[in-house]
Amino acid sequence: MKIPLGRCPQQLPELLSRTEVAALLNAAVSMKARTFLMTAYASGLRLNELCHLRGCDIDSAPDRMCIRVIHGKGGKDRYSILMPDLLEQLRLYWRTCRFGANASDWLFPGRRHPFQPLDCNSGQYYYYSGRGSNQGYSPA
């Protein structure tokens, strides 16, 4: 007879204070990193969902204001909220960093391969480089 294993207790994620989030955003090394981090915090997207956003996934119509997530966790599509401050940052980023891009292009393209989405490791690096070296993370 097999004895079922007990459930592992789930821990809640660490929440950052407003000052910690502001410090994280201000420590971003580039506009791309700042916009990436702002999008993550303002919309609540997962890392993979964020890396695979396209320009056409941003719906800025005043009556909609949402971000379309295609093939999110579990392969499900969903919508996330688009805050007005985030929309302004995304517009600034698009004008300055993505000025020749089409709406169907990646919102955050890879650096070495601009026709592919940003690698998830790069996205994690944006987050950890902003938090400082005392967090126990050292990129290899």
C-alpha positions, -999 to +999 in steps of 0.1 A: +000+000+000+014+034-010+011+062+015+005+096-002+030+123+003+019+153+024+014+187+007+042+211+007+032+244+022+031+272-003+049+304+006+036+338-006+060+358-028+080+386-013+063+419-018+084+450-023+074+484-007+067+514-029+102+528-021+118+495-031+099+494-064+108+530-071+145+522-063+144+492-086+129+512-115+154+540-110+183+516-110+175+502-144+205+505-167+186+514-199+152+525-211+145+490-223+152+476-188+131+503-171+102+497-194+105+460-190+104+463-152+076+488-152+055+465-175+062+436-152+051+454-120+022+475-135+005+446-154+014+416-133+027+396-163+049+366-158+085+367-172+078+345-202+046+364-210+065+397-208+093+385-231+068+374-258+048+406-260+044+422-294+035+458-301+000+448-314-007+432-280-010+466-264-046+479-267-045+516-258-081+525-268-095+546-240-124+523-234-102+491-233-067+499-219-055+463-217-026+440-226-034+408-245-013+378-233-011+351-259-002+315-247+003+325-211+006+300-182-010+267-192-013+278-228-042+301-221-048+335-235-058+363-211-059+401-207-041+422-182-047+458-172-028+487-188-022+516-165-020+551-180+015+557-165+027+524-181+011+534-214+031+567-214+063+548-207+056+523-234+049+551-259+082+568-250+101+535-253+085+528-287+094+562-300+130+562-288+141+526-289+118+509-314+112+538-339+115+516-370+095+486-357+062+473-370+033+466-346+038+429-352+074+430-340+085+420-305+080+446-279+113+436-262+135+420-289+166+401-282+199+421-284+218+396-306+189+384-325+164+413-329+139+391-348+135+368-317+120+377-284+141+387-254+156+357-237+141+351-203+175+351-187+180+386-199+147+396-184+157+381-151+190+400-153+172+433-156+154+425-124+184+413-104+208+440-116+183+466-103+180+450-068+217+451-061+244+426-054+233+418-018+203+397-030+223+365-034+223+365-072+254+366-094+249+363-131+273+337-145 
